[in-house]
Amino acid sequence: MPLIIILVECGLELIPKQIRNHPAVKKNLSSSIYSSQLLDNALHFSAMKKLKNYEKRGRPDITHVCLLNALGSPLNKNGNLLLFIHTINNKIFNINPEIRIARNYNRFKGLMAKLLIDGRIETKDTKLIEPFKGNLKELIAKFEHSEVYLFSSKGTLINNYKELFIGDLIKNYFVIIGGFQKSSFSKEIITLSENLISISKHPLDAWATVNKVISYYELTYGIL
């Protein structure tokens, strides 16, 4: 069975209408440049302070690094990874494991803005990123024999990778990792599982958690 990773509450969204007239936004916004239409903390921080949950928003860079790490892993290259992103606005997208995510950050921002505007990314022959029509509970329910783990520094500390994945080929393991900078999981996310797990005595960045969890899974199943 593949490992199923969901990056939740990712700071991916188009610039909200209520701050589009703010000087920090107008300075860089262009209707002809996709990347300029994505909310970015580095550019729009002074405007974002007016937004609810602003500390979770405007961080496409977190999703970018997480995707690069996950898609470049031996686990994915071996065909054993399913990857989804869930945005702060509750949109869910399925990432084709064969997609080549741009290394350049501005090109990545442009791709994400186009995704949010068009609803999908595809070529004539291939669906690269497509929406999932439903919520997270419905997504998890599509897979039988599922074990769902929420990763948080507040969770139960796992000292050994053998404590996490037991090599059961019948189970579908869901790994849920926050794609935001600060704050905690929302109540909706917390209700997805009672398995709140920590894999370090230190708070880890999302991409470090992605790396470590994938490595644990690769070690369990002998994937090189």
Helices and strands as residue ranges (DSSP letters): E 3-10, G 17-19, H 23-26, G 34-37, H 41-48, G 54-56, H 60-71, H 74-77, E 81-87, E 92-95, H 105-118, E 121-122, E 127-131, H 136-141, E 146-157, G 161-163, E 172-178, H 187-190, E 196-198, H 206-221
